[in-house]
């Protein structure tokens, strides 16, 4: 049995030791320290008692006494910090959404660390220990990873249920758009392929991501397409199964001009799916263009609605848009004139044409473009009595919310570039990123702050790791919540 011993030293101090007896011989196990003042001696005795309890699990005569509950500055060392507050907060949000019922802790922890510091899967496992003190074995990742690939539909169903409960999502209106994600390689395959890149990485293989969000910009569902897929060919494969799976009877999709084609419109009509999409006025037939030009009143907020084969074409005028369009057109005309004057520097530009091997200005196109200045077009199949023209225009302009979601995915969560080269890891990477995107967007919508600001504020609430150098036990000192963090928790409906 270990005991505390007091020994008077030559200097007149009292030394505190932890000793034990073996074969009637006293042995010193640990020298705690020396002191002259009574208060210091009492503190050293407390340290000695903590050492005994930590070293031997020896029962105390005080059953509720817990070692490592006091900090002694001269015997304490700061060894780092944890961000457990951030981790616990995201875990609670996962429970709110329903992600807590999905798969294993490792899978969910990879989603959490994706929000805090995006990294490779192996690096993420290391960061989980560094930032949260949570240890996962790499072997666990390799053993479980294939099971996670089947979770996509389950994840989307959980997200859909949460959107219905939290955001009043009723299926009637969805916004759709696509983006490209490129790879840090120049080798293509069946999934990764070169195509029109929204990241200006046309020489590198990419994949296409289709994303649906509700009117608030909250992500609802996503899908993956090969990199050389024309984005207009993704809307039907994305929307149609969603409508069928959820047995939706009244559905309207809002998308940009790239999604519209005669085939797409015919398919949407066939499936009784309503649409609001952008119109490329430069592609109008000569007859429709002449009608718009003659009847359009070029004053702010003035509109015109014309029935066409693609549905109702709505055009609106804006003087602000006129100034912007005119500036862009004049820049292109100057560039075109320079090419005409110096044919050796011939480059492709909008207002240049070749006539019998002679390069000249395309005056017809300049004239047509000048008549479109300030105009913006929209197609819809909805009657004016069902959805007013002004409402159609306003809904289309809400597409910027999906661009904000893509910004979070690409910049904050660093979804691109992708470093995986096989199809299964790519799909898993995007599943984890989608779940992190759902959590991030929910945080932004509820707090009114960016996910970056949220992370910065949460990281101010740290758990300080203090090492008792006598017992070699670690003590966690929890940080106090700031007013900003308390406000965040309140808006997120979390306990604080």
ABEGO torsion letter per residue (X at the ends): XBBBBBBBBAAGBBBBBBBBBBGGBBBBABBAEBBABAAAAAAAAAAAAAAAAAAAGBBBABAABBBGABBBAAABBBAEBBBAAAAAAAAAAAAAAGAAABEBAAAAAAAAAAAABBBBAAAAAAAAAAAAGBBBBAAAAAAAAAAAAAAAAAAAAAAAAAAAAAAGBAGABBBBBBBBBBBBBABBBAABBBBBBAAGBAABBBBBBBBBBBAAGBBABBBBBBAABBAAAAAAAAAAAAAAAAGBABBBBBBBAAABBAAAAAAAAAAGBBBBBBBBAAABBAAAAAAAAAABBBBBGBBBBBBBAAEBBBBBBBAAAAAAAAAAAAAAAAAAAAAAABAAABBBBAABBBBGGBBBBBAAAAAAAAAABGBBBBBBABBAAABBAAAAAAAAAAAAAAAAAAAAAAAAAGAOBBABABAAAAAAAAAAAAAAAAAAAAAAAAAGBBAAAAAAAAAABBBBBBBBAAAGBBBBBBBBBBAAAAAAAAAAGBBX
